[in-house]
Amino acid sequence: MAISDFSDIITAFSTIAMALIAGFALHTWRKEFIGKRKIELACQIMKSVYDVQDAILYARIGRINELDIKEVEQWVHSEKQRDPEHMGIFPERYFAWVPHRRLAERQDKIEKLQNFMNDACLYWGLELMQLIYELTGYTLKIRTAAKDLYYSDTHQNPTILQNILFSNNANDDINKRVNEIVEEIKINLEPIYKDQHFKWKKL
């Protein structure tokens, strides 16, 4: 074999080896990058899930004080000025808007979780996307019940609407389902970021 032929073979092997090393390095980088992204995303989604859970539980607290009613009264009158044809003033039913207003205060947290739905589907499939959709859907259910009870323009029993709006019972249908959704998401996402937790040291 001529020296030039041997040199060509070495060059070919070197090229193949470099391509394999580059391909392996790219695969490793992509795996690490996607893994890091998945950890960060799991943590962010879980935090947003907890925020929306808190928002729903807070909105439905049955305790209403004078400040709650005063804030609703101010909001109703501002809406009346903005849209006089569609906002009625019924002081005896101001209480119905309280859960609606509590959710409105946390609308940014609700929207943040909704914005994670596509990423959730991309990384974990339709199951997580559907759970997020169902969880945020309860905020719409509460707001709709508030409107229906305030205007009394539905055939639903007012007691049923009030049960949607208010509850201090952790085991009522809505609270129970919300907690089940959160627990299912936690079971699947927590292991992804749990090892990243800082180990707290006690004295």
C-alpha positions in Angstrom: 0.0 0.0 0.0 1.4 3.4 -1.0 2.0 6.0 1.7 -0.5 8.3 0.1 -3.2 5.6 0.2 -2.5 5.0 3.9 -2.6 8.8 4.5 -6.0 9.0 2.8 -7.4 6.2 5.0 -6.2 7.9 8.1 -7.7 11.1 7.0 -11.0 9.4 6.2 -11.1 7.7 9.6 -10.2 11.0 11.3 -13.1 12.7 9.5 -15.5 10.0 10.5 -14.3 10.1 14.1 -14.6 13.9 14.3 -18.1 13.7 12.9 -19.1 11.0 15.5 -17.6 13.0 18.3 -19.4 16.2 17.1 -22.6 14.3 16.8 -22.3 12.8 20.3 -21.4 16.2 21.7 -24.5 17.8 20.0 -26.7 15.0 21.3 -25.3 15.4 24.9 -25.8 19.2 24.7 -29.3 18.9 23.4 -30.2 16.3 26.1 -28.7 18.5 28.8 -30.4 21.6 27.4 -33.8 19.9 27.1 -33.4 18.4 30.6 -32.6 21.7 32.1 -35.5 23.3 30.3 -37.8 20.5 31.5 -36.7 21.0 35.1 -37.3 24.7 35.0 -40.6 24.3 33.3 -41.8 21.7 35.7 -41.0 24.0 38.6 -42.7 27.0 37.0 -45.8 25.1 36.2 -46.1 23.6 39.7 -45.7 27.1 41.2 -48.4 28.5 38.9 -50.7 25.5 39.7 -50.3 26.3 43.4 -51.1 30.0 42.8 -54.3 29.2 40.9 -55.3 26.7 43.6 -54.8 29.4 46.2 -56.8 31.9 44.1 -59.8 29.5 43.8 -59.8 28.6 47.5 -59.5 32.3 48.5 -62.2 33.4 46.1 -64.7 30.9 47.6 -64.1 31.8 51.3 -67.5 32.3 52.7 -66.5 35.1 55.0 -67.4 38.5 53.5 -66.6 41.8 55.3 -67.6 45.4 54.8 -64.5 46.1 52.8 -65.4 43.3 50.3 -68.8 44.8 49.8 -67.4 48.4 49.5 -64.9 47.3 46.8 -67.7 45.6 44.9 -69.9 48.7 45.2 -67.1 50.9 43.8 -66.5 48.4 40.9 -70.2 48.1 40.1 -70.5 51.9 39.9 -67.4 52.2 37.7 -68.8 49.5 35.4 -72.1 51.3 35.3 -70.4 54.5 34.1 -68.4 52.5 31.5 -71.3 50.4 30.3 -74.6 51.7 31.6 -76.8 49.4 29.5 -75.3 46.2 30.7 -74.5 46.8 34.4 -77.4 46.9 36.8 -77.1 48.1 40.4 -78.5 45.7 42.9 -77.0 46.4 46.4 -78.7 43.5 48.0 -76.8 41.1 45.7 -73.4 42.8 45.8 -72.1 39.8 47.8 -72.4 37.6 44.6 -69.6 39.6 43.0 -67.1 39.1 45.8 -65.6 35.8 44.5 -65.5 37.3 41.0 -63.5 40.3 42.3 -61.1 38.1 44.3 -60.3 36.2 41.2 -59.9 39.4 39.2 -57.2 40.5 41.7 -55.2 37.3 40.7 -56.0 37.3 37.0 -52.3 37.6 36.1 -51.6 34.3 37.9 -54.5 32.5 36.2 -53.3 33.8 32.8 -49.7 32.7 33.5 -50.8 29.1 34.1 -53.0 29.2 30.9 -49.9 30.4 29.0 -48.1 27.2 30.0 -50.6 24.9 28.4 -48.8 24.5 25.0 -45.5 23.8 26.7 -47.2 21.4 29.1 -48.6 19.5 26.1 -45.2 19.6 24.3 -43.3 18.1 27.2 -45.9 15.9 29.0 -48.7 15.4 26.6 -52.4 16.1 26.6 -53.0 14.8 30.1 -51.2 17.8 31.7 -52.7 20.2 29.3 -56.2 19.0 30.1 -55.6 19.2 33.8 -54.5 22.8 33.5 -57.5 23.6 31.4 -59.8 22.0 33.9 -58.2 23.8 36.8 -58.4 27.2 35.2 -61.9 26.4 34.0 -63.1 26.5 37.6 -62.3 30.2 37.7 -64.6 30.8 34.8 -67.3 28.6 36.4 -67.1 30.8 39.6 -67.3 34.0 37.6 -70.3 32.8 35.5 -72.1 31.8 38.7 -71.4 35.2 40.2 -73.0 36.9 37.1 -75.9 34.5 37.1 -76.7 35.0 40.8 -76.3 38.8 40.7 -78.6 39.2 37.7 -80.9 36.3 38.6 -81.2 35.6 34.8 -80.8 31.9 35.0 -83.0 28.9 35.7 -80.4 27.5 38.1 -81.3 27.2 41.8 -79.8 30.2 43.6 -78.6 27.7 46.3 -76.6 25.8 43.7 -75.0 29.0 42.5 -74.1 30.0 46.0 -72.5 26.6 46.6 -70.3 27.2 43.6 -69.4 30.7 44.8 -68.8 30.0 48.5 -67.5 27.1 50.6 -65.3 26.7 53.7 -65.5 22.9 53.3 -62.3 21.4 52.0 -64.3 18.3 50.8 -67.0 20.0 48.8 -67.1 19.0 45.1 -65.1 21.9 43.7 -62.4 22.1 46.4 -62.1 18.3 46.3 -61.6 18.2 42.6 -59.2 21.2 42.6 -57.1 19.4 45.2 -57.1 16.2 43.2 -55.9 18.0 40.1 -53.1 19.7 42.0 -52.1 16.4 43.6 -52.0 14.6 40.2 -49.8 17.3 38.7 -47.6 17.3 41.7 -47.1 13.5 41.6 -45.9 13.8 37.9 -43.9 17.0 38.1 -42.3 17.0 41.5 -39.8 14.2 40.8 -38.4 16.2 37.9 -37.3 19.1 40.0 -37.1 17.5 43.5 -33.5 16.6 43.2 -32.7 20.2 42.5 -33.9 21.3 45.9 -31.5 22.9 48.2 -30.9 20.8 51.2 -31.9 22.9 54.3 -29.4 22.5 57.1 -30.7 22.5 60.7 -28.7 23.6 63.7 
